[in-house]
Each structure stands twice: as structure tokens, then as C-alpha cells.
Amino acid sequence: MNQIYSASPTLHTMVGKKRVNPTGTETYEFVNPVSGEIVKKEIVWTTVVLHHTEWRVSVFWLIQ
């Protein structure tokens, strides 16, 4: 994982959940490396199968 995001425990939690759960919703935070502000996002994902391979399809957005 990129060092910029390595200090974000909520991001690590989300990645772990996304890895083992075929569908889900999660919020996570990280520090914007440019502004230094905390960025909070929500992500929704599902799994689709294409040519016998599972793909995680995700949509995420900024929480204001």
C-alpha cells in the first residue's frame, strides 16, 4: 500500500473487508497529502464474474 495511506487504520479495515466479502459498504478516512486535511469517503462494492474470474466493482464518494 502507498505510504501516504499506510497510517489510515480505517482504510486498512475497508481493504480487508473488501477482500473477503463479495459485497459491502464501508466508510474510511485518510489524510490528504497535499492539504493535510482528513478526507472521509464511503465505498460500495459488489462482485461480478467475467470469464471465470471474480472482479470487485466499486463506487466511492466523498462524505462532506
Biopython code that builds the backbone (N, CA, C, O; Angstrom):
import numpy as np
from Bio.PDB.StructureBuilder import StructureBuilder

atoms = [
    (1, "MET", "N", (0.848, -1.182, 0.000)),
    (1, "MET", "CA", (0.000, 0.000, 0.000)),
    (1, "MET", "C", (0.882, 1.230, 0.000)),
    (1, "MET", "O", (1.959, 1.232, 0.597)),
    (2, "ASN", "N", (0.438, 2.248, -0.651)),
    (2, "ASN", "CA", (1.152, 3.513, -0.739)),
    (2, "ASN", "C", (1.421, 4.063, 0.655)),
    (2, "ASN", "O", (0.542, 4.009, 1.515)),
    (3, "GLN", "N", (2.613, 4.589, 0.895)),
    (3, "GLN", "CA", (2.969, 5.126, 2.203)),
    (3, "GLN", "C", (2.065, 6.266, 2.638)),
    (3, "GLN", "O", (1.868, 6.468, 3.836)),
    (4, "ILE", "N", (1.515, 7.010, 1.702)),
    (4, "ILE", "CA", (0.621, 8.115, 2.036)),
    (4, "ILE", "C", (-0.583, 7.600, 2.828)),
    (4, "ILE", "O", (-1.064, 8.280, 3.734)),
    (5, "TYR", "N", (-1.062, 6.422, 2.495)),
    (5, "TYR", "CA", (-2.261, 5.882, 3.117)),
    (5, "TYR", "C", (-1.971, 4.865, 4.217)),
    (5, "TYR", "O", (-2.904, 4.359, 4.841)),
    (6, "SER", "N", (-0.728, 4.563, 4.462)),
    (6, "SER", "CA", (-0.385, 3.496, 5.406)),
    (6, "SER", "C", (-0.775, 3.801, 6.844)),
    (6, "SER", "O", (-0.915, 2.878, 7.646)),
    (7, "ALA", "N", (-0.953, 5.065, 7.189)),
    (7, "ALA", "CA", (-1.302, 5.431, 8.561)),
    (7, "ALA", "C", (-2.809, 5.441, 8.805)),
    (7, "ALA", "O", (-3.248, 5.874, 9.871)),
    (8, "SER", "N", (-3.608, 4.978, 7.851)),
    (8, "SER", "CA", (-5.064, 5.021, 7.979)),
    (8, "SER", "C", (-5.625, 3.659, 8.371)),
    (8, "SER", "O", (-5.764, 2.783, 7.517)),
    (9, "PRO", "N", (-5.949, 3.465, 9.653)),
    (9, "PRO", "CA", (-6.499, 2.164, 10.056)),
    (9, "PRO", "C", (-7.862, 1.872, 9.428)),
    (9, "PRO", "O", (-8.171, 0.713, 9.150)),
    (10, "THR", "N", (-8.689, 2.910, 9.197)),
    (10, "THR", "CA", (-9.996, 2.646, 8.597)),
    (10, "THR", "C", (-9.865, 2.218, 7.140)),
    (10, "THR", "O", (-10.676, 1.431, 6.650)),
    (11, "LEU", "N", (-8.862, 2.724, 6.452)),
    (11, "LEU", "CA", (-8.620, 2.303, 5.073)),
    (11, "LEU", "C", (-8.160, 0.848, 5.038)),
    (11, "LEU", "O", (-8.596, 0.076, 4.184)),
    (12, "HIS", "N", (-7.287, 0.479, 5.960)),
    (12, "HIS", "CA", (-6.826, -0.915, 6.036)),
    (12, "HIS", "C", (-7.987, -1.856, 6.354)),
    (12, "HIS", "O", (-8.079, -2.946, 5.789)),
    (13, "THR", "N", (-8.866, -1.439, 7.253)),
    (13, "THR", "CA", (-10.038, -2.248, 7.603)),
    (13, "THR", "C", (-10.933, -2.451, 6.391)),
    (13, "THR", "O", (-11.389, -3.565, 6.132)),
    (14, "MET", "N", (-11.185, -1.375, 5.644)),
    (14, "MET", "CA", (-12.027, -1.466, 4.460)),
    (14, "MET", "C", (-11.421, -2.419, 3.429)),
    (14, "MET", "O", (-12.133, -3.244, 2.856)),
    (15, "VAL", "N", (-10.130, -2.312, 3.195)),
    (15, "VAL", "CA", (-9.473, -3.188, 2.213)),
    (15, "VAL", "C", (-9.605, -4.649, 2.642)),
    (15, "VAL", "O", (-9.866, -5.521, 1.813)),
    (16, "GLY", "N", (-9.425, -4.913, 3.930)),
    (16, "GLY", "CA", (-9.570, -6.282, 4.430)),
    (16, "GLY", "C", (-10.981, -6.818, 4.245)),
    (16, "GLY", "O", (-11.166, -7.965, 3.839)),
    (17, "LYS", "N", (-11.976, -5.988, 4.543)),
    (17, "LYS", "CA", (-13.365, -6.416, 4.371)),
    (17, "LYS", "C", (-13.695, -6.627, 2.897)),
    (17, "LYS", "O", (-14.390, -7.580, 2.544)),
    (18, "LYS", "N", (-13.205, -5.750, 2.049)),
    (18, "LYS", "CA", (-13.467, -5.869, 0.612)),
    (18, "LYS", "C", (-12.826, -7.138, 0.048)),
    (18, "LYS", "O", (-13.353, -7.745, -0.884)),
    (19, "ARG", "N", (-11.708, -7.527, 0.608)),
    (19, "ARG", "CA", (-11.005, -8.718, 0.133)),
    (19, "ARG", "C", (-11.806, -9.994, 0.404)),
    (19, "ARG", "O", (-11.802, -10.907, -0.420)),
    (20, "VAL", "N", (-12.498, -10.069, 1.555)),
    (20, "VAL", "CA", (-13.169, -11.317, 1.939)),
    (20, "VAL", "C", (-14.680, -11.313, 1.733)),
    (20, "VAL", "O", (-15.297, -12.378, 1.733)),
    (21, "ASN", "N", (-15.291, -10.141, 1.559)),
    (21, "ASN", "CA", (-16.736, -10.058, 1.389)),
    (21, "ASN", "C", (-17.082, -9.713, -0.059)),
    (21, "ASN", "O", (-16.582, -8.721, -0.591)),
    (22, "PRO", "N", (-17.926, -10.514, -0.697)),
    (22, "PRO", "CA", (-18.249, -10.248, -2.103)),
    (22, "PRO", "C", (-19.045, -8.966, -2.324)),
    (22, "PRO", "O", (-19.004, -8.399, -3.416)),
    (23, "THR", "N", (-19.770, -8.500, -1.306)),
    (23, "THR", "CA", (-20.481, -7.229, -1.398)),
    (23, "THR", "C", (-20.336, -6.495, -0.074)),
    (23, "THR", "O", (-20.120, -7.116, 0.966)),
    (24, "GLY", "N", (-20.453, -5.178, -0.116)),
    (24, "GLY", "CA", (-20.376, -4.452, 1.134)),
    (24, "GLY", "C", (-20.420, -2.951, 0.965)),
    (24, "GLY", "O", (-20.381, -2.417, -0.143)),
    (25, "THR", "N", (-20.503, -2.293, 2.103)),
    (25, "THR", "CA", (-20.478, -0.841, 2.197)),
    (25, "THR", "C", (-19.592, -0.497, 3.381)),
    (25, "THR", "O", (-19.674, -1.146, 4.423)),
    (26, "GLU", "N", (-18.757, 0.504, 3.237)),
    (26, "GLU", "CA", (-17.834, 0.871, 4.312)),
    (26, "GLU", "C", (-17.480, 2.349, 4.186)),
    (26, "GLU", "O", (-17.516, 2.908, 3.090)),
    (27, "THR", "N", (-17.142, 2.972, 5.291)),
    (27, "THR", "CA", (-16.575, 4.317, 5.266)),
    (27, "THR", "C", (-15.126, 4.217, 5.715)),
    (27, "THR", "O", (-14.762, 3.332, 6.489)),
    (28, "TYR", "N", (-14.312, 5.130, 5.223)),
    (28, "TYR", "CA", (-12.907, 5.148, 5.600)),
    (28, "TYR", "C", (-12.370, 6.571, 5.535)),
    (28, "TYR", "O", (-12.960, 7.441, 4.896)),
    (29, "GLU", "N", (-11.260, 6.793, 6.196)),
    (29, "GLU", "CA", (-10.619, 8.112, 6.235)),
    (29, "GLU", "C", (-9.142, 7.981, 5.930)),
    (29, "GLU", "O", (-8.521, 6.949, 6.183)),
    (30, "PHE", "N", (-8.592, 9.060, 5.376)),
    (30, "PHE", "CA", (-7.146, 9.160, 5.203)),
    (30, "PHE", "C", (-6.787, 10.639, 5.162)),
    (30, "PHE", "O", (-7.657, 11.492, 4.983)),
    (31, "VAL", "N", (-5.513, 10.934, 5.327)),
    (31, "VAL", "CA", (-5.055, 12.314, 5.300)),
    (31, "VAL", "C", (-4.653, 12.680, 3.874)),
    (31, "VAL", "O", (-3.840, 11.993, 3.255)),
    (32, "ASN", "N", (-5.227, 13.762, 3.359)),
    (32, "ASN", "CA", (-4.869, 14.264, 2.036)),
    (32, "ASN", "C", (-3.419, 14.727, 2.090)),
    (32, "ASN", "O", (-3.091, 15.603, 2.890)),
    (33, "PRO", "N", (-2.539, 14.161, 1.260)),
    (33, "PRO", "CA", (-1.119, 14.513, 1.331)),
    (33, "PRO", "C", (-0.822, 15.947, 0.908)),
    (33, "PRO", "O", (0.225, 16.486, 1.267)),
    (34, "VAL", "N", (-1.707, 16.566, 0.164)),
    (34, "VAL", "CA", (-1.489, 17.937, -0.297)),
    (34, "VAL", "C", (-1.962, 18.945, 0.744)),
    (34, "VAL", "O", (-1.224, 19.859, 1.112)),
    (35, "SER", "N", (-3.194, 18.777, 1.217)),
    (35, "SER", "CA", (-3.776, 19.762, 2.127)),
    (35, "SER", "C", (-3.551, 19.425, 3.592)),
    (35, "SER", "O", (-3.621, 20.309, 4.446)),
    (36, "GLY", "N", (-3.281, 18.155, 3.897)),
    (36, "GLY", "CA", (-3.141, 17.735, 5.279)),
    (36, "GLY", "C", (-4.474, 17.526, 5.986)),
    (36, "GLY", "O", (-4.506, 17.200, 7.173)),
    (37, "GLU", "N", (-5.582, 17.715, 5.253)),
    (37, "GLU", "CA", (-6.909, 17.546, 5.830)),
    (37, "GLU", "C", (-7.326, 16.079, 5.807)),
    (37, "GLU", "O", (-6.877, 15.303, 4.964)),
    (38, "ILE", "N", (-8.187, 15.719, 6.744)),
    (38, "ILE", "CA", (-8.731, 14.369, 6.769)),
    (38, "ILE", "C", (-9.838, 14.277, 5.730)),
    (38, "ILE", "O", (-10.748, 15.105, 5.700)),
    (39, "VAL", "N", (-9.750, 13.271, 4.889)),
    (39, "VAL", "CA", (-10.737, 13.014, 3.842)),
    (39, "VAL", "C", (-11.541, 11.797, 4.271)),
    (39, "VAL", "O", (-10.972, 10.767, 4.630)),
    (40, "LYS", "N", (-12.863, 11.915, 4.234)),
    (40, "LYS", "CA", (-13.731, 10.798, 4.591)),
    (40, "LYS", "C", (-14.519, 10.387, 3.353)),
    (40, "LYS", "O", (-15.138, 11.222, 2.694)),
    (41, "LYS", "N", (-14.490, 9.094, 3.043)),
    (41, "LYS", "CA", (-15.185, 8.571, 1.868)),
    (41, "LYS", "C", (-16.036, 7.370, 2.257)),
    (41, "LYS", "O", (-15.789, 6.703, 3.262)),
    (42, "GLU", "N", (-17.038, 7.117, 1.435)),
    (42, "GLU", "CA", (-17.856, 5.917, 1.566)),
    (42, "GLU", "C", (-17.679, 5.110, 0.287)),
    (42, "GLU", "O", (-17.558, 5.674, -0.801)),
    (43, "ILE", "N", (-17.663, 3.786, 0.424)),
    (43, "ILE", "CA", (-17.494, 2.899, -0.721)),
    (43, "ILE", "C", (-18.555, 1.803, -0.667)),
    (43, "ILE", "O", (-18.905, 1.301, 0.402)),
    (44, "VAL", "N", (-19.051, 1.450, -1.838)),
    (44, "VAL", "CA", (-19.966, 0.325, -2.011)),
    (44, "VAL", "C", (-19.332, -0.572, -3.067)),
    (44, "VAL", "O", (-18.843, -0.085, -4.086)),
    (45, "TRP", "N", (-19.337, -1.882, -2.827)),
    (45, "TRP", "CA", (-18.761, -2.778, -3.818)),
    (45, "TRP", "C", (-19.621, -4.022, -3.985)),
    (45, "TRP", "O", (-20.405, -4.386, -3.109)),
    (46, "THR", "N", (-19.453, -4.648, -5.110)),
    (46, "THR", "CA", (-20.071, -5.930, -5.403)),
    (46, "THR", "C", (-19.076, -6.742, -6.227)),
    (46, "THR", "O", (-18.047, -6.226, -6.662)),
    (47, "THR", "N", (-19.391, -7.993, -6.431)),
    (47, "THR", "CA", (-18.512, -8.874, -7.198)),
    (47, "THR", "C", (-19.239, -9.338, -8.447)),
    (47, "THR", "O", (-20.404, -9.732, -8.395)),
    (48, "VAL", "N", (-18.545, -9.288, -9.555)),
    (48, "VAL", "CA", (-19.068, -9.833, -10.807)),
    (48, "VAL", "C", (-18.064, -10.864, -11.319)),
    (48, "VAL", "O", (-16.875, -10.814, -11.003)),
    (49, "VAL", "N", (-18.568, -11.780, -12.103)),
    (49, "VAL", "CA", (-17.700, -12.810, -12.689)),
    (49, "VAL", "C", (-17.634, -12.568, -14.184)),
    (49, "VAL", "O", (-18.660, -12.464, -14.857)),
    (50, "LEU", "N", (-16.429, -12.480, -14.690)),
    (50, "LEU", "CA", (-16.193, -12.279, -16.108)),
    (50, "LEU", "C", (-15.121, -13.264, -16.553)),
    (50, "LEU", "O", (-13.997, -13.231, -16.054)),
    (51, "HIS", "N", (-15.462, -14.121, -17.470)),
    (51, "HIS", "CA", (-14.522, -15.137, -17.975)),
    (51, "HIS", "C", (-13.930, -15.970, -16.846)),
    (51, "HIS", "O", (-12.725, -16.222, -16.807)),
    (52, "HIS", "N", (-14.802, -16.395, -15.921)),
    (52, "HIS", "CA", (-14.429, -17.270, -14.805)),
    (52, "HIS", "C", (-13.501, -16.594, -13.791)),
    (52, "HIS", "O", (-12.827, -17.272, -13.016)),
    (53, "THR", "N", (-13.468, -15.267, -13.796)),
    (53, "THR", "CA", (-12.645, -14.521, -12.849)),
    (53, "THR", "C", (-13.529, -13.553, -12.075)),
    (53, "THR", "O", (-14.328, -12.827, -12.666)),
    (54, "GLU", "N", (-13.383, -13.544, -10.740)),
    (54, "GLU", "CA", (-14.143, -12.605, -9.924)),
    (54, "GLU", "C", (-13.475, -11.228, -9.941)),
    (54, "GLU", "O", (-12.256, -11.110, -9.814)),
    (55, "TRP", "N", (-14.298, -10.196, -10.099)),
    (55, "TRP", "CA", (-13.829, -8.812, -10.078)),
    (55, "TRP", "C", (-14.645, -8.042, -9.052)),
    (55, "TRP", "O", (-15.870, -8.160, -9.014)),
    (56, "ARG", "N", (-13.976, -7.259, -8.226)),
    (56, "ARG", "CA", (-14.673, -6.362, -7.301)),
    (56, "ARG", "C", (-14.919, -5.048, -8.043)),
    (56, "ARG", "O", (-13.984, -4.401, -8.515)),
    (57, "VAL", "N", (-16.183, -4.671, -8.135)),
    (57, "VAL", "CA", (-16.565, -3.416, -8.770)),
    (57, "VAL", "C", (-16.970, -2.458, -7.654)),
    (57, "VAL", "O", (-17.846, -2.771, -6.847)),
    (58, "SER", "N", (-16.330, -1.291, -7.614)),
    (58, "SER", "CA", (-16.516, -0.369, -6.506)),
    (58, "SER", "C", (-16.909, 1.022, -6.989)),
    (58, "SER", "O", (-16.485, 1.482, -8.049)),
    (59, "VAL", "N", (-17.732, 1.673, -6.176)),
    (59, "VAL", "CA", (-18.066, 3.072, -6.368)),
    (59, "VAL", "C", (-17.815, 3.738, -5.032)),
    (59, "VAL", "O", (-18.264, 3.255, -3.992)),
    (60, "PHE", "N", (-17.092, 4.856, -5.061)),
    (60, "PHE", "CA", (-16.853, 5.569, -3.809)),
    (60, "PHE", "C", (-17.073, 7.048, -4.012)),
    (60, "PHE", "O", (-16.992, 7.554, -5.131)),
    (61, "TRP", "N", (-17.354, 7.748, -2.905)),
    (61, "TRP", "CA", (-17.625, 9.179, -2.975)),
    (61, "TRP", "C", (-17.183, 9.843, -1.678)),
    (61, "TRP", "O", (-17.026, 9.208, -0.635)),
    (62, "LEU", "N", (-16.995, 11.125, -1.794)),
    (62, "LEU", "CA", (-16.564, 11.962, -0.677)),
    (62, "LEU", "C", (-17.749, 12.235, 0.234)),
    (62, "LEU", "O", (-18.841, 12.557, -0.235)),
    (63, "ILE", "N", (-17.532, 12.106, 1.532)),
    (63, "ILE", "CA", (-18.541, 12.462, 2.525)),
    (63, "ILE", "C", (-18.181, 13.849, 3.036)),
    (63, "ILE", "O", (-17.078, 14.067, 3.537)),
    (64, "GLN", "N", (-19.082, 14.752, 2.911)),
    (64, "GLN", "CA", (-18.821, 16.147, 3.334)),
    (64, "GLN", "C", (-19.164, 16.335, 4.786)),
    (64, "GLN", "O", (-19.012, 17.435, 5.319)),
]
sb = StructureBuilder()
sb.init_structure("model")
sb.init_model(0)
sb.init_chain("A")
sb.init_seg("    ")
for serial, (resi, resn, name, xyz) in enumerate(atoms, 1):
    if name == "N":
        sb.init_residue(resn, " ", resi, " ")
    sb.init_atom(name, np.array(xyz, "f"), 0.0, 1.0, " ", f" {name:<3s}", serial, name[0])
structure = sb.get_structure()
